[in-house]
Amino acid sequence: MGEQPEVDFTRDLVIAVASGQHRTGGFSIAVEQVTQQGGELTIRVVETTPGPDCVTTSELTQPVEAVAIPVVQLFSWHFVERKATSDCR
């Protein structure tokens, strides 16, 4: 929830990433970086899972993140995904 951001689709491009449904809490997904070069957009994403020592909730979760960037002239885009594990010690 939180405050709903103002998005002007004539100026902003919205990028959303999701990691699907998980049986417990402790999972997250985030857009780390967005870069553009020569009409190609690169979106770097990190998907984090809870480590073996993490205490998690026992409910279904669906991590998602959306970011807005200024509109750019695009010819293509791709996602670069990195997986990480939380160290909850």
C-alpha positions in Angstrom: 0.0 0.0 0.0 1.4 3.4 0.8 0.8 6.6 -1.1 -0.2 6.2 -4.7 2.4 8.0 -6.9 1.4 10.4 -9.7 2.3 8.9 -13.1 2.1 11.0 -16.3 2.3 8.4 -19.1 3.3 11.1 -21.5 6.5 11.7 -19.5 7.0 8.4 -17.5 7.6 4.8 -18.4 6.5 2.3 -15.7 8.6 -0.9 -15.2 7.1 -3.6 -13.0 8.8 -6.8 -11.9 7.3 -9.7 -9.9 8.6 -13.0 -8.6 5.4 -14.9 -8.5 3.7 -16.6 -5.5 5.7 -18.0 -2.6 4.5 -20.2 0.3 6.1 -18.0 3.0 7.4 -14.5 3.6 11.0 -13.4 3.3 11.0 -13.1 -0.5 11.6 -9.8 -2.3 12.3 -8.4 -5.7 13.7 -5.0 -6.6 14.8 -3.0 -9.6 18.5 -2.3 -8.8 19.3 -0.2 -11.9 17.9 1.0 -15.2 20.3 2.1 -17.9 19.9 3.1 -21.5 22.4 2.9 -24.3 21.6 3.4 -28.0 17.9 2.9 -27.7 18.3 -0.3 -25.6 17.0 -0.3 -22.0 18.7 -2.6 -19.5 16.8 -3.4 -16.3 18.9 -5.0 -13.5 16.7 -6.9 -11.0 17.6 -8.7 -7.8 15.4 -11.4 -6.5 16.1 -12.3 -2.8 15.1 -15.5 -1.0 15.2 -16.2 2.7 18.2 -18.1 4.0 18.0 -21.2 6.1 18.4 -19.2 9.4 15.6 -16.7 8.5 12.3 -16.6 10.4 9.5 -16.1 7.9 5.7 -15.7 8.0 3.7 -18.7 7.0 1.4 -17.0 4.5 1.4 -16.7 0.7 3.3 -13.7 -0.6 3.7 -12.2 -4.1 6.6 -9.8 -4.2 6.3 -7.0 -6.8 8.0 -3.7 -7.4 7.2 -0.9 -9.9 9.4 2.0 -10.8 8.8 5.0 -13.1 11.5 6.5 -15.2 11.5 9.3 -17.8 10.2 8.2 -21.2 13.0 7.4 -23.6 13.0 6.4 -27.2 13.3 2.6 -27.1 14.0 0.0 -29.7 14.5 -2.9 -27.3 14.9 -3.8 -23.7 16.1 -6.7 -21.6 16.2 -7.8 -18.0 19.4 -8.9 -16.1 18.4 -10.9 -13.1 20.6 -11.6 -10.0 19.6 -14.0 -7.3 20.5 -13.5 -3.7 19.9 -15.2 -0.4 19.2 -13.3 2.9 21.7 -14.0 5.7 19.5 -13.7 8.8 22.1 -14.5 11.5 
